[in-house]
């Protein structure tokens, strides 16, 4: 038997659950936005392939190499931003985490991804690019 007290408690719980689901759905929809994409091409006699994208998620910006990313090897590969055919040694995102597959690199909050139009896989030891992706 439902009385007024049970009805109000149940209605409040259902309303709260609906609000949480609605809020979670909105947060998921707004959580990740792709701002640029590209495809890697090998350089310096290396085979580099796969996708890259710049995403904004949770108020932060990331460079994300795709599931299809692959590099044939090289000493000390690094992920670095560049612009108009030049890597920017000050735009170092991190050491390459893996030769294959999806991986993500966070931009410092003081950087703007719009300042760059390329992502490099860079060999710092040899001072050459192993792969470059132009961002669109």
C-alpha positions as CSV (number, residue, x, y, z in Angstrom):
1,X,0.0,0.0,0.0
2,X,1.3,3.4,-0.9
3,X,0.8,6.3,1.4
4,X,1.7,9.9,1.0
5,X,5.1,9.6,2.7
6,X,6.1,6.6,0.5
7,X,4.8,8.4,-2.6
8,X,6.9,11.5,-1.9
9,X,10.0,9.5,-1.1
10,X,9.7,7.4,-4.2
11,X,8.9,10.4,-6.4
12,X,12.0,12.3,-5.0
13,X,14.2,9.3,-5.7
14,X,13.0,8.9,-9.2
15,X,13.3,12.6,-9.9
16,X,16.9,12.6,-8.5
17,X,17.8,9.6,-10.7
18,X,16.3,11.2,-13.8
19,X,18.3,14.4,-13.1
20,X,21.5,12.4,-12.6
21,X,21.0,10.5,-15.9
22,X,20.2,13.7,-17.7
23,X,23.2,15.4,-16.3
24,X,25.5,12.5,-17.1
25,X,24.2,12.3,-20.7
26,X,24.8,16.0,-21.1
27,X,28.3,15.7,-19.6
28,X,29.2,12.8,-22.0
29,X,27.9,14.7,-25.0
30,X,30.0,17.8,-24.1
31,X,32.9,15.9,-22.7
32,X,35.0,15.2,-25.9
33,X,35.3,17.3,-29.0
34,X,37.7,16.7,-31.9
35,X,39.2,20.0,-33.1
36,X,41.7,18.7,-35.7
37,X,42.6,15.5,-37.4
38,X,45.5,14.1,-39.6
39,X,47.2,11.1,-40.9
40,X,50.9,10.3,-40.4
41,X,53.3,9.9,-43.3
42,X,56.8,8.3,-42.8
43,X,60.0,10.4,-43.0
44,X,63.7,9.7,-42.9
45,X,63.3,6.2,-44.4
46,X,60.8,5.2,-41.6
47,X,57.4,3.8,-41.9
48,X,54.9,5.8,-39.8
49,X,51.2,5.5,-40.4
50,X,47.9,6.0,-38.8
51,X,45.6,8.7,-37.5
52,X,46.0,11.5,-35.0
53,X,43.5,14.0,-33.6
54,X,43.5,16.9,-31.3
55,X,40.7,16.7,-28.8
56,X,39.2,18.8,-26.0
57,X,37.9,16.9,-23.0
58,X,37.0,18.0,-19.5
59,X,38.5,21.4,-20.1
60,X,41.9,20.0,-21.3
61,X,43.4,19.5,-24.7
62,X,45.1,16.3,-25.8
63,X,46.9,14.9,-28.9
64,X,45.6,11.3,-29.4
65,X,47.2,8.8,-31.7
66,X,44.7,6.4,-33.2
67,X,44.3,2.7,-32.8
68,X,45.8,2.4,-36.3
69,X,49.0,4.3,-35.4
70,X,52.2,2.5,-36.2
71,X,56.0,3.3,-36.3
72,X,58.6,0.9,-37.5
73,X,61.1,1.9,-34.8
74,X,63.8,4.4,-34.1
75,X,65.8,5.6,-31.1
76,X,64.0,7.7,-28.6
77,X,60.9,8.8,-30.6
78,X,59.0,11.8,-29.2
79,X,55.7,13.5,-30.0
80,X,56.2,17.1,-30.9
81,X,54.0,19.8,-32.4
82,X,55.2,21.7,-35.5
83,X,54.0,24.3,-38.0
84,X,54.5,24.8,-41.7
85,X,57.1,22.1,-42.1
86,X,59.2,22.9,-39.0
87,X,59.0,21.0,-35.7
88,X,59.0,23.2,-32.6
89,X,61.5,21.8,-30.1
90,X,59.7,23.7,-27.4
91,X,56.4,22.0,-28.2
92,X,57.5,18.7,-26.8
93,X,54.4,16.6,-25.7
94,X,56.3,13.5,-24.5
95,X,58.2,10.4,-25.3
96,X,56.3,8.0,-27.6
97,X,54.6,5.5,-25.3
98,X,54.3,2.7,-27.8
99,X,55.3,1.9,-31.4
100,X,51.7,0.9,-32.1
101,X,48.2,1.8,-31.1
102,X,46.2,4.4,-29.3
103,X,47.9,6.8,-26.9
104,X,47.2,10.2,-25.6
105,X,49.4,13.2,-24.7
106,X,48.2,16.2,-22.7
107,X,49.0,19.8,-23.7
108,X,50.1,22.1,-20.9
109,X,47.3,24.5,-20.1
110,X,49.3,27.5,-21.3
111,X,49.5,26.1,-24.8
112,X,47.0,26.5,-27.6
113,X,46.8,23.6,-30.2
114,X,45.7,26.2,-32.8
115,X,49.3,27.6,-32.8
116,X,50.4,24.4,-34.6
117,X,49.3,22.6,-37.8
118,X,51.4,19.4,-37.6
119,X,52.3,16.6,-35.2
120,X,55.7,15.1,-35.5
121,X,57.2,11.8,-34.3
122,X,60.7,13.1,-33.8
123,X,64.0,11.3,-33.2
124,X,65.9,13.7,-30.9
125,X,69.1,11.6,-31.1
126,X,69.4,11.8,-34.9
127,X,67.6,15.2,-35.1
128,X,65.2,13.9,-37.8
129,X,61.4,13.4,-38.2
130,X,60.3,9.8,-38.2
131,X,56.7,10.8,-39.2
132,X,54.6,13.9,-39.7
133,X,50.9,14.4,-39.7
134,X,49.4,17.6,-41.1
135,X,46.4,18.7,-39.0
136,X,43.1,19.8,-40.7
